[in-house]
Amino acid sequence: MIEDMLDKAAEKILSLDEASLTALWDKYKVRIERVDRSREWERAVIIFFIINAVRAKNHLFNEYVLQEQRERRENKSGNKPGKKSPPNLRIIK
């Protein structure tokens, strides 16, 4: 039941536009920095991390696509594919 609910939530989140979410990032960052015991603050924290999750997912996907393109070009030119580097992610506090 919980897993189904999370799956449905993820599907809805995947339909959101990253640019629109990114526009909200500063608003929620400011809100979560003002910690209080309210339900609104808790929701703001969840929203903030959802925005970051979508951004991280898109970053990983874009890195994967770029790596595939590099490998295809290298294979066409006869070069051996290079070593895969980890994604350039940073911790946001």
C-alpha positions in Angstrom: 0.0 0.0 0.0 2.7 2.5 0.9 4.8 1.4 -2.0 1.8 1.9 -4.4 1.3 5.4 -2.9 5.0 6.3 -3.4 4.9 4.9 -6.9 1.9 7.1 -7.8 3.6 10.1 -6.2 6.8 9.5 -8.2 4.8 9.3 -11.4 3.2 12.6 -10.7 6.5 14.2 -9.8 8.1 12.9 -13.1 5.4 14.8 -15.0 6.5 18.1 -13.5 8.7 20.5 -15.5 12.3 20.8 -14.0 12.5 24.5 -14.9 9.3 25.3 -13.0 10.6 23.3 -10.0 14.0 25.0 -10.1 12.2 28.4 -10.0 10.8 27.3 -6.7 14.1 26.1 -5.2 15.1 29.4 -3.6 11.6 29.9 -2.0 11.8 26.5 -0.3 15.4 26.8 0.7 14.6 30.0 2.5 11.6 28.4 4.1 13.4 25.3 5.4 16.1 27.4 6.9 13.5 28.9 9.3 13.0 25.7 11.2 9.8 25.4 13.3 7.5 22.6 14.5 4.8 23.2 11.9 3.4 20.8 9.4 4.0 23.5 6.7 7.7 23.5 7.5 7.8 19.7 7.2 6.0 19.9 3.8 8.5 22.5 2.7 11.4 20.2 3.5 9.8 17.4 1.5 9.2 19.7 -1.5 12.7 21.0 -1.3 14.2 17.5 -1.5 11.7 16.5 -4.2 13.0 19.4 -6.3 16.6 18.4 -5.6 15.8 14.8 -6.5 14.3 15.7 -9.9 17.4 17.9 -10.6 19.7 15.1 -9.6 17.8 12.5 -11.7 18.0 14.8 -14.7 21.7 15.4 -14.2 22.4 11.7 -14.0 20.3 11.0 -17.0 22.0 13.8 -19.0 25.5 12.5 -18.0 24.4 9.0 -19.2 23.2 10.3 -22.5 26.5 12.3 -23.0 28.6 9.2 -22.1 26.6 7.1 -24.7 27.2 9.7 -27.3 31.0 9.9 -26.5 31.2 6.1 -26.7 29.4 6.0 -30.1 31.7 8.6 -31.5 34.8 6.8 -30.2 33.6 3.5 -31.5 33.0 5.1 -35.0 36.5 6.6 -34.9 38.1 3.4 -33.7 39.3 4.8 -30.4 38.8 2.9 -27.2 36.1 4.3 -24.9 37.4 6.3 -21.9 37.0 5.6 -18.3 33.6 6.6 -16.9 33.8 9.4 -14.4 31.3 9.8 -11.5 28.6 12.4 -11.8 29.5 15.9 -10.6 27.1 16.1 -7.6 27.5 18.2 -4.5 26.0 18.1 -1.0 23.6 21.0 -0.3 23.2 21.9 3.3 
